[in-house]
Amino acid sequence: MERKRTPVILDGDPGHDDAIMITMANGSSLFDIKLLSSVNGNQTIEKTTLNMLKIANLLSIDAPVAKGAIRPMKSPVIPAGNWHGKSGLDGYRLSKGDKKIADKPSYEMMYDILSKSDEQVIIIATGPLTNLGILLSVHPDIKDKIKLISIMGGGILHGNWNPASEYNILVDPEAAKIVFDSGIKILVAPLDATEKAIIKPSDFPKIKEVNNHVSDVVLAWLKFFYKHPMEIGYEGAPVHDPLAFLAISHPEIFRIEKMKIDVELHGKYTRGALVYDLRYSREEDFNSEVLMDIDRERYVDLLIEYLHFYDR
């Protein structure tokens, strides 16, 4: 008997690691993907939306692709082309096929899907949280239809764009605060775990051995994406975003801690920082489950496993 798939909305700013997250989530066959939603972040909204169309075409995902917020709720745009290249997804030239962008913006498409769903929906967000901030501000009544929001973002012990703040949260901390204050169950994949989720050049032969079209594309993405991290001292490419999916599908490969998290909106050095508080002891005092470590070898094995989905 085929396992019932969980409805999910995938929201991100692809981006190589966003693209690999979508590839793995689709390859797992655990989810019924209801929407691919773009947001301004790693590149402009035009480029991240085009990349979503290309990913949907590559993976034969039938779900609609919605264009999200063009800029953060209050902050200026902070592009990350030094990591992801001019297109935001350099390394392999893909076609977008015949797929068109949905007529409604992301937050309205999310609202329509959530309001019409017979069951609660999971949202996996791997870019700035602007679309979710808008959704929860404009339609606060929809919160009960969201089972869980799984986020790649933030750093508990350190940042990456500045010493205290990680890129996805720093880009739109106002939106992040709305999400963390929403009362919805939150899973967080911060830098503390994602910077240990490194795909090394020594892993590339395993990916090459999969030998299907999608694995070839993923390998080309990784060969582009690992260049900048290697220049600044990493052993390979920290492929952050799939952890937001794997935290749901394979929590056993992580060390997870419960925390009360707030988002800092001010401060010359701390805007966009996740401020964590471990002083509480009651279950209701925590608002987040946070990934703090990962079994890297198991992570690579799961990437290989889900790439084999595309053998057919």
KEMAR-310689 format. One record per atom (N, C-alpha, C, O): residue in one letter; x, y, z. Coordinates in steps of 0.001 Angstrom, whole numbers, padded with zeros to 6 digits, always signed. Layout:
<rs>
aXYZ
...
</rs>
This chain:
<rs>
m+000843-001200+000000
m+000000+000000+000000
m+000878+001250+000000
m+001786+001381+000821
e+000602+002159-000920
e+001410+003366-001039
e+001168+004305+000145
e+000028+004556+000538
r+002263+004814+000697
r+002175+005717+001838
r+001547+007042+001428
r+001866+007581+000368
k+000654+007568+002264
k+000021+008850+001985
k+001050+009962+002094
k+001784+010044+003080
r+001103+010805+001094
r+002085+011887+001077
r+001538+013118+001797
r+000344+013409+001730
t+002418+013828+002480
t+002059+015013+003248
t+002062+016240+002340
t+003039+016453+001621
p+001008+017055+002346
p+001017+018270+001521
p+002056+019261+002020
p+002195+019481+003223
v+002788+019857+001078
v+003875+020760+001442
v+003957+021911+000443
v+003683+021745-000746
i+004336+023071+000949
i+004667+024241+000143
i+006161+024476+000292
i+006670+024535+001411
l+006871+024611-000827
l+008308+024853-000810
l+008558+026295-001233
l+008223+026695-002348
d+009149+027067-000329
d+009359+028503-000529
d+010856+028791-000426
d+011474+028466+000587
g+011444+029393-001451
g+012877+029643-001396
g+013355+030596-002473
g+012573+031166-003234
d+014681+030748-002507
d+015318+031720-003402
d+016434+031057-004201
d+017589+031470-004096
p+016114+030030-005004
p+017166+029206-005606
p+018103+029988-006521
p+017667+030689-007435
g+019417+029847-006248
g+020151+029125-005184
g+020329+027622-005363
g+019382+026856-005540
h+021653+027238-005302
h+022023+025845-005469
h+021480+024962-004361
h+020953+023883-004632
d+021602+025408-003105
d+021159+024532-002020
d+019642+024441-001954
d+019105+023402-001568
d+018929+025528-002330
d+017463+025438-002467
d+017104+024390-003517
d+016228+023552-003305
a+017802+024456-004662
a+017505+023543-005764
a+017749+022094-005355
a+016976+021207-005717
i+018816+021852-004606
i+019115+020491-004160
i+018098+020045-003113
i+017724+018873-003079
m+017647+020963-002261
m+016581+020617-001308
m+015327+020174-002044
m+014734+019156-001686
i+014909+020917-003065
i+013709+020566-003819
i+013900+019220-004512
i+012986+018396-004547
t+015096+019002-005063
t+015415+017730-005723
t+015279+016568-004755
t+014719+015531-005110
m+015788+016726-003527
m+015715+015660-002533
m+014286+015465-002032
m+013822+014333-001899
a+013595+016559-001756
a+012225+016454-001244
a+011329+015759-002267
a+010522+014903-001904
n+011464+016119-003528
n+010672+015475-004572
n+011075+014013-004731
n+010221+013146-004917
g+012375+013743-004657
g+012871+012383-004818
g+012514+011463-003670
g+012542+010242-003825
s+012179+012025-002523
s+011823+011206-001367
s+010448+010558-001499
s+010180+009540-000862
s+009576+011143-002322
s+008183+010701-002487
s+007378+010788-001191
s+006329+010155-001072
l+007863+011571-000212
l+007148+011725+001054
l+006113+012827+000999
l+005173+012843+001794
f+006280+013755+000062
f+005465+014961+000047
f+004634+015083-001220
f+005036+014659-002304
d+003475+015671-001044
d+002655+016123-002160
d+002937+017616-002317
d+002388+018437-001582
i+003785+017960-003267
i+004210+019350-003435
i+003065+020153-004043
i+002672+019924-005187
k+002536+021093-003270
k+001387+021889-003693
k+001787+023193-004377
k+001024+023738-005174
l+002990+023696-004064
l+003400+025006-004590
l+004914+025129-004491
l+005521+024737-003495
l+005511+025681-005541
l+006884+026171-005499
l+006805+027689-005504
l+006237+028286-006419
s+007373+028309-004485
s+007218+029751-004275
s+008586+030408-004215
s+009451+029987-003447
s+008779+031435-005024
s+010064+032133-005060
s+010046+033354-004146
s+008989+033880-003798
v+011251+033790-003766
v+011383+035007-002973
v+012704+035670-003350
v+013657+034989-003727
n+012761+036991-003249
n+014015+037704-003457
n+015011+037302-002380
n+014669+037232-001199
g+016247+037037-002796
g+017258+036654-001815
g+018586+036448-002494
g+019307+037410-002760
n+018926+035182-002783
n+020206+034890-003414
n+020404+035664-004715
n+021527+036019-005074
q+019315+035915-005404
q+019328+036778-006582
q+017998+037531-006630
q+017154+037374-005748
t+017821+038348-007664
t+016592+039119-007802
t+015392+038193-007924
t+015538+037014-008247
i+014207+038728-007664
i+013002+037908-007740
i+012791+037363-009151
i+012274+036258-009314
e+013186+038126-010172
e+013044+037635-011544
e+013904+036388-011761
e+013472+035430-012402
k+015124+036410-011221
k+016027+035275-011413
k+015640+034084-010547
k+015695+032946-011013
t+015254+034316-009315
t+014867+033176-008463
t+013580+032529-008966
t+013408+031315-008852
t+012677+033335-009521
t+011441+032773-010084
t+011740+031960-011336
t+011205+030865-011512
l+012588+032491-012199
l+013002+031736-013386
l+013670+030431-012980
l+013439+029393-013600
n+014488+030479-011954
n+015146+029249-011487
n+014130+028243-010958
n+014293+027039-011159
m+013082+028719-010284
m+012026+027803-009833
m+011355+027122-011025
m+011077+025924-010977
l+011097+027874-012088
l+010499+027282-013286
l+011419+026220-013877
l+010957+025163-014308
k+012707+026500-013899
k+013673+025551-014448
k+013744+024283-013596
k+013818+023176-014129
i+013720+024447-012273
i+013762+023289-011371
i+012509+022440-011545
i+012589+021213-011601
a+011347+023095-011631
a+010093+022361-011829
a+010135+021572-013133
a+009664+020436-013187
n+010694+022165-014176
n+010785+021481-015460
n+011761+020315-015387
n+011469+019232-015895
l+012913+020523-014765
l+013919+019469-014632
l+013353+018256-013903
l+013591+017117-014303
l+012606+018506-012836
l+012138+017430-011956
l+010730+016956-012289
l+010207+016061-011624
s+010110+017542-013308
s+008738+017199-013720
s+007751+017364-012567
s+006902+016504-012332
i+007877+018490-011849
i+006951+018811-010764
i+005765+019567-011346
i+005940+020604-011986
d+004561+019052-011129
d+003359+019642-011724
d+002817+020838-010945
d+001983+021582-011461
a+003273+021030-009725
a+002736+022100-008879
a+002966+023467-009508
a+003929+023656-010251
p+002079+024430-009213
p+002293+025781-009730
p+003545+026421-009146
p+004000+026068-008058
v+004088+027375-009902
v+005220+028192-009454
v+004712+029623-009295
v+004202+030220-010243
a+004857+030162-008088
a+004361+031514-007801
a+005523+032462-007555
a+006511+032113-006909
k+005383+033656-008081
k+006395+034701-007889
k+006140+035411-006566
k+005038+035896-006308
g+007173+035464-005733
g+007025+036037-004404
g+007452+037478-004309
g+007483+038213-005296
a+007779+037861-003092
a+008060+039262-002785
a+009301+039752-003525
a+010321+039063-003576
i+009202+040930-004087
i+010290+041512-004865
i+011397+042046-003976
i+012540+042180-004414
r+011061+042351-002722
r+012039+042897-001784
r+011577+042591-000363
r+010410+042257-000156
p+012462+042699+000610
p+012061+042480+002005
p+011005+043471+002472
p+010757+044483+001816
m+010387+043173+003607
m+009304+044002+004116
m+009769+045423+004435
m+009039+046382+004185
k+010992+045567+004990
k+011499+046899+005327
k+012950+047115+004910
k+013368+048258+004725
s+013708+046065+004760
s+015147+046177+004507
s+015448+046380+003029
s+014614+046061+002181
p+016627+046905+002708
p+017078+046922+001316
p+017440+045510+000862
p+017681+044623+001681
v+017475+045319-000448
v+017835+044033-001037
v+019312+043741-000780
v+020153+044635-000878
i+019630+042459-000443
i+021017+042038-000236
i+021264+040816-001120
i+021013+039697-000673
p+021746+040981-002357
p+021980+039823-003218
p+023198+039026-002773
p+024063+039538-002063
a+023258+037749-003205
a+024358+036867-002805
a+024984+036207-004029
a+025235+035002-004036
g+025231+037004-005057
g+025770+036470-006301
g+027145+035864-006170
g+027530+035025-006985
n+027907+036277-005145
n+029250+035707-004985
n+029193+034216-004659
n+030167+033500-004891
w+028074+033740-004128
w+027903+032318-003833
w+027240+031573-004991
w+027626+030447-005304
h+026260+032182-005618
h+025388+031443-006539
h+025523+031872-008002
h+024864+031306-008874
g+026360+032853-008272
g+026611+033246-009643
g+025587+034213-010200
g+024618+034578-009534
k+025821+034612-011419
k+025020+035645-012069
k+023548+035250-012191
k+022662+036085-012011
s+023293+033989-012493
s+021908+033527-012660
s+021251+033167-011334
s+020031+033027-011251
g+022069+033020-010304
g+021581+032473-009046
g+021609+030964-009000
g+021384+030364-007949
l+021888+030340-010150
l+021934+028873-010226
l+022924+028472-011320
l+022609+027666-012195
d+024125+029050-011254
d+025136+028783-012268
d+025652+027347-012169
d+025548+026699-011127
g+026202+026879-013267
g+026822+025552-013289
g+026244+024622-014331
g+026933+023727-014821
y+024954+024829-014683
y+024314+023983-015693
y+023181+024791-016321
y+022339+025348-015617
r+023170+024846-017626
r+022125+025609-018317
r+020881+024750-018477
r+020911+023702-019122
l+019777+025216-017874
l+018518+024485-017890
l+017447+025262-018646
l+017516+026486-018759
s+016466+024542-019157
s+015305+025156-019799
s+014162+025255-018791
s+014014+024394-017924
k+013362+026303-018908
k+012174+026422-018051
k+010979+025699-018644
k+009938+025593-017996
g+011113+025202-019863
g+010007+024499-020497
g+008835+025422-020763
g+009014+026621-020976
d+007633+024860-020751
d+006425+025621-021070
d+005696+026133-019833
d+004662+026791-019954
k+006213+025845-018667
k+005524+026202-017431
k+005468+027712-017261
k+006447+028409-017530
k+004317+028219-016812
k+004102+029649-016614
k+004020+029975-015130
k+003725+029116-014299
i+004289+031234-014822
i+004151+031708-013443
i+002672+031840-013105
i+001875+032269-013938
a+002310+031472-011890
a+000916+031584-011435
a+000441+033027-011499
a+001238+033959-011395
d-000866+033204-011671
d-001445+034543-011819
d-001405+035349-010519
d-001380+036579-010552
k-001398+034661-009380
k-001412+035346-008091
k-000025+035333-007466
k+000761+034429-007747
p+000298+036319-006619
p+001589+036301-005928
p+001663+035168-004915
p+000648+034565-004563
s+002865+034888-004455
s+003093+033728-003589
s+002181+033691-002380
s+001568+032662-002097
y+002082+034808-001657
y+001324+034756-000407
y-000146+034462-000648
y-000790+033825+000186
e-000700+034917-001789
e-002096+034624-002104
e-002259+033177-002565
e-003254+032526-002248
m-001279+032682-003309
m-001320+031264-003694
m-001233+030384-002451
m-001942+029384-002342
m-000359+030761-001511
m-000271+030013-000257
m-001612+030015+000467
m-002062+028976+000951
y-002238+031163+000540
y-003519+031279+001239
y-004576+030402+000582
y-005323+029701+001266
d-004637+030441-000744
d-005622+029625-001451
d-005407+028139-001178
d-006362+027410-000910
i-004160+027692-001245
i-003852+026278-001031
i-004179+025868+000399
i-004784+024821+000628
l-003779+026689+001353
l-004020+026378+002764
l-005516+026356+003080
l-006000+025447+003754
s-006237+027348+002596
s-007655+027455+002940
s-008478+026332+002317
s-009514+025953+002863
k-008035+025797+001189
k-008779+024738+000501
k-008344+023337+000929
k-008996+022354+000578
s-007262+023239+001676
s-006734+021929+002047
s-007592+021274+003128
s-008033+021936+004068
d-007822+019982+002987
d-008576+019224+003992
d-007719+018851+005195
d-008243+018419+006221
e-006423+019014+005074
e-005511+018699+006176
e-004473+019805+006302
e-004299+020629+005403
q-003790+019803+007437
q-002767+020812+007646
q-001604+020604+006666
q-001312+019486+006243
v-000958+021714+006326
v+000101+021727+005319
v+001416+022124+005980
v+001441+023002+006842
i+002497+021482+005580
i+003845+021858+006007
i+004397+022893+005038
i+004199+022784+003828
i+005085+023888+005563
i+005809+024854+004731
i+007295+024707+005021
i+007725+024785+006172
i+008074+024493+003964
i+009530+024458+004084
i+010056+025725+003427
i+009849+025948+002234
a+010735+026549+004207
a+011194+027865+003750
a+012715+027920+003824
a+013294+027792+004903
t+013359+028109+002678
t+014816+028059+002623
t+015438+029350+002103
t+016590+029365+001671
g+014669+030429+002148
g+015187+031745+001802
g+014729+032740+002849
g+014255+032340+003913
p+014860+034028+002569
p+014258+035022+003458
p+012771+034743+003630
p+012127+034207+002729
l+012230+035105+004784
l+010868+034703+005148
l+009808+035735+004773
l+008745+035793+005390
t+010099+036543+003767
t+009209+037639+003384
t+007814+037156+003014
t+006822+037716+003481
n+007728+036123+002182
n+006401+035653+001752
n+005565+035192+002938
n+004363+035454+002996
l+006202+034506+003883
l+005472+034034+005057
l+005100+035189+005976
l+004025+035185+006577
g+005985+036179+006088
g+005658+037353+006887
g+004438+038075+006341
g+003571+038505+007102
i+004371+038207+005019
i+003217+038854+004385
i+001962+038001+004576
i+000907+038514+004949
l+002083+036688+004316
l+000938+035787+004472
l+000330+035901+005867
l-000883+036058+006002
l+001158+035824+006895
l+000653+035826+008270
l+000185+037195+008712
l-000599+037303+009655
s+000652+038255+008045
s+000177+039603+008350
s-001173+039876+007694
s-002065+040460+008309
v-001312+039451+006448
v-002535+039723+005685
v-003639+038727+006029
v-004816+039088+006047
h-003269+037486+006299
h-004246+036419+006564
h-003922+035703+007880
h-003617+034510+007854
p-003977+036377+009010
p-003631+035718+010279
p-004561+034561+010618
p-004221+033709+011439
d-005736+034526+009991
d-006701+033457+010246
d-006243+032104+009713
d-006831+031078+010054
i-005208+032088+008885
i-004803+030858+008205
i-003833+030024+009033
i-003485+028916+008624
k-003395+030515+010166
k-002348+029841+010942
k-002710+028405+011299
k-001843+027531+011309
d-003975+028157+011590
d-004382+026818+012025
d-004269+025777+010904
d-004304+024574+011165
k-004135+026241+009661
k-004006+025307+008545
k-002544+024928+008282
k-002258+024102+007415
i-001621+025539+009036
i-000192+025255+008859
i+000258+024307+009963
i+000231+024657+011142
k+000663+023125+009580
k+001096+022104+010548
k+002446+022438+011149
k+002683+022212+012335
l+003338+022984+010315
l+004726+023175+010704
l+005393+024084+009686
l+005096+024009+008493
i+006293+024944+010153
i+007176+025697+009260
i+008597+025255+009562
i+009079+025422+010683
s+009271+024688+008564
s+010653+024258+008711
s+011544+025232+007952
s+011390+025420+006745
i+012471+025846+008668
i+013237+026979+008155
i+014710+026621+008075
i+015260+026042+009012
m+015356+026961+006963
m+016805+027062+006993
m+017107+028535+007208
m+016803+029375+006361
g+017708+028836+008350
g+018025+030236+008627
g+018567+030421+010023
g+018310+029629+010930
g+019317+031480+010168
g+019819+031852+011474
g+021060+031090+011875
g+021472+030126+011230
g+021635+031555+012955
g+022751+030876+013597
g+022579+031056+015095
g+022279+032159+015551
i+022758+030012+015855
i+022614+030119+017303
i+023898+030659+017924
i+023853+031591+018727
l+025031+030087+017562
l+026299+030510+018154
l+027087+031477+017280
l+028052+032082+017746
h+026691+031629+016022
h+027405+032562+015132
h+026565+032832+013900
h+025602+032119+013621
g+026947+033887+013153
g+026306+034203+011890
g+027219+033869+010733
g+028246+033212+010902
n+026828+034336+009533
n+027731+034224+008387
n+027840+035520+007596
n+028908+035836+007073
w+026738+036282+007501
w+026810+037547+006762
w+027445+038636+007624
w+028090+039554+007117
n+027251+038515+008923
n+028029+039275+009900
n+028220+038353+011111
n+027670+037252+011114
p+028974+038757+012133
p+029283+037815+013214
p+028069+037239+013932
p+028141+036133+014467
a+026950+037972+013954
a+025796+037510+014724
a+024658+036977+013865
a+023800+036256+014376
s+024623+037309+012576
s+023418+037093+011762
s+023694+036259+010525
s+024698+036440+009836
e+022780+035345+010263
e+022817+034525+009050
e+022017+035209+007956
e+021089+035968+008236
y+022381+034937+006703
y+021855+035669+005558
y+020328+035662+005475
y+019727+036731+005376
n+019685+034499+005511
n+018240+034440+005291
n+017466+035283+006296
n+016477+035920+005935
i+017903+035292+007548
i+017211+036070+008566
i+017580+037544+008448
i+016719+038411+008598
l+018841+037835+008182
l+019296+039225+008069
l+018592+039957+006927
l+018293+041145+007044
v+018327+039258+005831
v+017673+039903+004684
v+016317+040480+005077
v+015959+041569+004628
d+015556+039766+005913
d+014228+040257+006304
d+013901+039842+007735
d+013076+038955+007954
p+014555+040490+008720
p+014291+040107+010110
p+012874+040410+010568
p+012348+039719+011441
e+012238+041443+009987
e+010846+041740+010367
e+009932+040580+010011
e+009065+040200+010797
a+010129+040015+008817
a+009326+038849+008428
a+009638+037656+009321
a+008733+036924+009723
a+010923+037458+009632
a+011309+036338+010492
a+010655+036447+011866
a+010210+035450+012433
k+010602+037665+012393
k+009993+037853+013714
k+008515+037490+013689
k+008012+036882+014633
i+007816+037856+012622
i+006403+037489+012488
i+006246+035972+012528
i+005336+035454+013176
v+007123+035271+011845
v+007042+033805+011802
v+007329+033207+013175
v+006573+032358+013649
f+008406+033638+013815
f+008773+033057+015114
f+007771+033418+016207
f+007622+032677+017178
d+007090+034538+016058
d+006089+034954+017054
d+004695+034424+016748
d+003751+034735+017474
s+004542+033626+015684
s+003218+033238+015187
s+002514+032202+016052
s+001289+032092+016004
g+003256+031451+016832
g+002660+030343+017575
g+002591+029048+016786
g+002180+028018+017321
i+002987+029086+015523
i+003050+027882+014698
i+004293+027084+015092
i+005315+027667+015453
k+004211+025773+015025
k+005368+024935+015317
k+006489+025250+014332
k+006265+025289+013122
i+007710+025477+014860
i+008841+025872+014035
i+009973+024866+014197
i+010342+024504+015314
l+010517+024422+013073
l+011781+023694+013035
l+012814+024625+012422
l+012533+025292+011427
v+014008+024678+013006
v+015036+025580+012513
v+016298+024791+012189
v+016801+024029+013015
a+016801+024984+010973
a+018099+024445+010572
a+019070+025622+010488
a+019173+026255+009437
p+019788+025929+011580
p+020698+027070+011590
p+022095+026662+011118
p+022365+025493+010841
l+022964+027655+011036
l+024335+027406+010599
l+025051+026384+011474
l+025943+025681+011000
d+024672+026297+012730
d+025327+025371+013652
d+025303+023944+013114
d+026243+023180+013336
a+024239+023584+012411
a+024153+022264+011771
a+024495+022330+010291
a+025191+021456+009775
t+024008+023365+009602
t+024142+023367+008139
t+025580+023543+007682
t+025943+023069+006605
e+026409+024217+008477
e+027805+024360+008070
e+028601+023076+008295
e+029768+022992+007914
k+027973+022084+008908
k+028570+020751+009011
k+028044+019837+007899
k+028540+018724+007719
a+027051+020304+007165
a+026443+019526+006072
a+027208+019805+004787
a+026657+020335+003821
i+028475+019444+004791
i+029371+019777+003685
i+029442+018611+002701
i+029674+017463+003083
i+029237+018933+001436
i+029494+017979+000369
i+030910+018262-000132
i+031195+019344-000646
k+031782+017285+000026
k+033197+017459-000282
k+033503+016964-001702
k+032766+016140-002243
p+034582+017461-002299
p+034972+016911-003604
p+035135+015395-003596
p+034930+014742-004619
s+035503+014831-002443
s+035638+013371-002356
s+034290+012653-002455
s+034243+011444-002682
d+033181+013410-002284
d+031837+012833-002443
d+031371+012851-003894
d+030418+012157-004247
f+032032+013635-004733
f+031566+013806-006107
f+031516+012497-006895
f+030568+012294-007653
p+032510+011589-006747
p+032418+010329-007508
p+031165+009514-007195
p+030629+008849-008082
k+030686+009554-005940
k+029462+008825-005576
k+028260+009400-006320
k+027376+008666-006762
i+028245+010729-006450
i+027139+011372-007168
i+027231+011047-008655
i+026218+010790-009306
k+028438+011062-009181
k+028629+010738-010596
k+028166+009329-010912
k+027629+009071-011990
e+028377+008406-009962
e+027994+007010-010177
e+026486+006821-010274
e+026034+005818-010827
v+025702+007749-009756
v+024248+007635-009882
v+023859+007624-011356
v+023026+006828-011790
n+024475+008520-012112
n+024440+008438-013575
n+023031+008555-014172
n+022653+007776-015046
n+022264+009536-013689
n+021051+009921-014418
n+021120+011419-014688
n+022036+012094-014216
h+020170+011935-015434
h+020266+013339-015849
h+020233+014279-014652
h+020991+015249-014607
v+019367+014005-013685
v+019247+014900-012533
v+020524+014870-011692
v+020988+015914-011235
s+021092+013687-011487
s+022337+013621-010722
s+023468+014345-011441
s+024328+014942-010794
d+023475+014298-012760
d+024482+015048-013521
d+024330+016549-013297
d+025322+017264-013151
v+023086+017024-013272
v+022839+018445-013031
v+023268+018825-011616
v+023926+019846-011415
v+022893+018003-010640
v+023258+018285-009244
v+024771+018332-009091
v+025292+019200-008391
l+025478+017424-009725
l+026936+017418-009653
l+027505+018703-010259
l+028443+019285-009713
a+026946+019140-011377
a+027401+020393-011986
a+027123+021583-011076
a+027952+022487-010964
w+025948+021587-010418
w+025653+022652-009453
w+026693+022657-008331
w+027214+023709-007961
l+026988+021477-007796
l+027929+021385-006675
l+029330+021814-007085
l+030035+022455-006306
k+029734+021470-008289
k+031072+021854-008747
k+031198+023363-008895
k+032286+023914-008725
f+030098+024033-009209
f+030130+025502-009203
f+030065+026027-007778
f+030833+026909-007394
f+029143+025478-006999
f+028825+026036-005683
f+029973+025885-004682
f+030089+026680-003749
y+030823+024866-004871
y+031866+024647-003867
y+033066+025572-004059
y+033917+025656-003174
k+033153+026263-005186
k+034337+027068-005478
k+034539+028184-004463
k+035628+028327-003909
h+033495+028980-004214
h+033646+030104-003284
h+033904+029623-001861
h+034806+030157-001215
p+033169+028649-001335
p+033488+028160+000007
p+034917+027640+000146
p+035558+027857+001174
m+035422+026949-000892
m+036795+026446-000820
m+037795+027596-000755
m+038836+027487-000107
e+037475+028695-001429
e+038362+029859-001406
e+038458+030485-000026
e+039467+031107+000308
i+037404+030323+000785
i+037399+030962+002104
i+037597+029959+003241
i+037340+030267+004405
g+038063+028741+002886
g+038516+027834+003924
g+037665+026625+004238
g+038031+025840+005113
y+036521+026438+003546
y+035713+025244+003765
y+036359+024027+003082
y+037187+024174+002182
e+035967+022835+003522
e+036441+021594+002906
e+035635+021226+001666
e+036002+020307+000934
g+034563+021926+001435
g+033686+021666+000307
g+032562+022678+000337
g+032755+023816+000765
a+031387+022270-000116
a+030236+023176-000163
a+029296+022884+000993
a+028786+021768+001092
p+029045+023860+001881
p+028012+023655+002899
p+026635+023775+002241
p+026172+024878+001951
v+025996+022647+002012
v+024720+022615+001286
v+023611+022688+002341
v+023087+021672+002799
h+023278+023924+002705
h+022466+024212+003883
h+021022+023725+003788
h+020525+023063+004699
d+020355+024053+002692
d+018890+024029+002669
d+018242+022654+002783
d+017150+022567+003344
p+018848+021569+002283
p+018188+020276+002441
p+017920+019885+003888
p+017075+019027+004144
l+018619+020493+004837
l+018394+020135+006233
l+016988+020505+006689
l+016441+019863+007585
a+016395+021536+006082
a+015027+021917+006448
a+014034+020836+006042
a+012988+020689+006676
f+014344+020084+005004
f+013533+018926+004605
f+013870+017708+005451
f+012974+017017+005936
l+015167+017440+005631
l+015587+016242+006347
l+015222+016291+007825
l+015081+015246+008460
a+015067+017487+008379
a+014622+017594+009777
a+013245+016985+009961
a+012904+016540+011057
i+012446+016961+008895
i+011105+016368+008929
i+011173+014876+008622
i+010552+014061+009304
s+011937+014530+007586
s+011945+013146+007111
s+012871+012238+007916
s+012585+011051+008071
h+013979+012782+008431
h+014984+011970+009122
h+015530+012709+010346
h+016721+013013+010398
p+014684+012998+011320
p+015169+013717+012508
p+016253+012968+013267
p+017010+013571+014027
e+016333+011652+013065
e+017308+010846+013809
e+018750+011145+013429
e+019661+010753+014158
i+018992+011834+012302
i+020377+012131+011913
i+020872+013445+012523
i+021988+013883+012242
f+020040+014068+013354
f+020397+015352+013958
f+020420+015271+015477
f+019786+014399+016073
r+021149+016178+016090
r+020953+016513+017504
r+020055+017737+017532
r+020392+018776+016964
i+018911+017614+018195
i+017890+018660+018173
i+017653+019161+019594
i+017501+018367+020523
e+017622+020482+019756
e+017354+021091+021052
e+016138+022002+020962
e+015927+022663+019946
k+015346+022036+022013
k+014207+022942+022094
k+014664+024267+022689
k+015418+024298+023661
m+014198+025357+022094
m+014622+026685+022521
m+013486+027685+022385
m+012538+027469+021630
k+013592+028762+023113
k+012787+029964+022888
k+013649+030905+022071
k+014719+031321+022517
i+013185+031242+020873
i+013961+032085+019964
i+013214+033377+019682
i+012015+033375+019400
d+013949+034479+019765
d+013473+035794+019340
d+014391+036307+018238
d+015531+035860+018110
v+013885+037251+017440
v+014656+037828+016341
v+015002+039269+016692
v+014119+040070+017000
e+016284+039592+016645
e+016739+040955+016931
e+016526+041845+015702
e+017005+041534+014611
l+015807+042950+015888
l+015503+043855+014779
l+016406+045077+014744
l+016398+045819+013761
h+017174+045299+015780
h+017970+046522+015884
h+019425+046148+016153
h+019771+044968+016215
g+020248+047137+016307
g+021640+046880+016655
g+022542+046904+015448
g+022274+046244+014444
k+023607+047660+015547
k+024567+047782+014450
k+025174+046438+014098
k+025414+046154+012925
y+025427+045606+015101
y+026092+044324+014887
y+025161+043118+015041
y+025565+041986+014774
t+023935+043354+015463
t+023080+042218+015826
t+021748+042158+015091
t+020977+041227+015323
r+021448+043113+014214
r+020197+043043+013462
r+020152+041722+012697
r+021104+041361+012005
g+019047+041015+012828
g+018888+039734+012149
g+019407+038542+012927
g+019345+037412+012443
a+019915+038776+014120
a+020406+037652+014929
a+019241+036904+015558
a+018228+037506+015915
l+019385+035598+015693
l+018455+034797+016482
l+018958+034790+017929
l+020073+034351+018208
v+018136+035271+018819
v+018489+035312+020240
v+017796+034137+020910
v+016567+034081+020958
y+018572+033209+021422
y+018004+031987+021982
y+018025+032048+023500
y+018892+032678+024105
d+017058+031386+024092
d+016928+031385+025548
d+016650+029953+025997
d+015651+029352+025602
l+017536+029419+026818
l+017409+028037+027291
l+016954+027965+028742
l+017026+026906+029364
r+016489+029081+029283
r+016174+029115+030713
r+014871+028423+031053
r+014619+028100+032214
y+014041+028192+030046
y+012715+027650+030313
y+012750+026139+030478
y+013659+025475+029981
s+011774+025607+031167
s+011705+024163+031362
s+010364+023578+030927
s+010256+022367+030736
r+009348+024412+030768
r+008032+023908+030373
r+007942+023842+028848
r+008463+024703+028140
e+007270+022801+028364
e+007138+022598+026926
e+006562+023827+026231
e+007021+024200+025152
e+005561+024459+026841
e+004873+025588+026196
e+005722+026854+026127
e+005355+027801+025432
d+006849+026887+026834
d+007697+028073+026820
d+008595+028130+025584
d+009089+029199+025224
f+008805+026991+024936
f+009674+026952+023760
f+008853+027197+022497
f+007692+026797+022414
n+009467+027858+021516
n+008765+028062+020247
n+009464+027396+019069
n+008979+027487+017941
s+010599+026725+019306
s+011371+026173+018197
s+012075+024884+018592
s+012501+024706+019733
e+012186+023989+017613
e+013091+022854+017712
e+014237+023116+016750
e+014015+023364+015565
v+015468+023062+017260
v+016619+023595+016544
v+017651+022492+016303
v+018048+021788+017231
l+018077+022353+015051
l+019114+021383+014701
l+020471+021945+015102
l+020836+023050+014700
m+021220+021179+015898
m+022515+021659+016364
m+023688+020810+015873
m+024841+021216+016016
d+023414+019651+015304
d+024484+018815+014764
d+023858+017845+013777
d+022648+017621+013797
i+024694+017265+012905
i+024213+016362+011865
i+025222+015259+011631
i+026427+015463+011782
d+024726+014094+011264
d+025554+012990+010800
d+025840+013238+009313
d+025008+012937+008457
r+027020+013788+009015
r+027331+014205+007646
r+027331+013033+006670
r+026833+013156+005551
e+027880+011911+007085
e+027952+010769+006180
e+026556+010271+005807
e+026308+009902+004659
r+025653+010262+006776
r+024270+009855+006498
r+023600+010869+005565
r+022799+010493+004709
y+023924+012127+005729
y+023412+013182+004845
y+023801+012897+003394
y+022962+012969+002496
v+025049+012581+003173
v+025503+012281+001809
v+024793+011038+001281
v+024393+010999+000118
d+024635+010019+002134
d+023934+008797+001714
d+022505+009093+001276
d+022024+008528+000294
l+021829+009975+002000
l+020446+010312+001654
l+020381+011089+000343
l+019462+010888-000450
l+021343+011971+000110
l+021400+012659-001173
l+021500+011647-002302
l+020773+011747-003290
i+022390+010675-002167
i+022550+009650-003197
i+021260+008844-003364
i+020829+008579-004486
e+020653+008459-002253
e+019416+007669-002302
e+018324+008400-003071
e+017658+007806-003919
y+018136+009685-002781
y+017047+010411-003417
y+017366+010773-004864
y+016449+010976-005660
l+018628+010857-005217
l+018977+011062-006629
l+018612+009834-007463
l+018300+009963-008647
h+018647+008664-006865
h+018282+007447-007611
h+016792+007411-007960
h+016389+006636-008827
f+015979+008218-007314
f+014576+008324-007691
f+014433+008675-009164
f+013480+008262-009824
y+015385+009438-009664
y+015305+009942-011036
y+015915+008969-012059
y+016095+009325-013223
d+016228+007759-011628
d+016715+006751-012564
d+015662+006378-013596
d+015970+006027-014735
r+014414+006465-013164
r+013344+005983-014035
r+013128+006902-015235
r+012261+006638-016068
</rs>
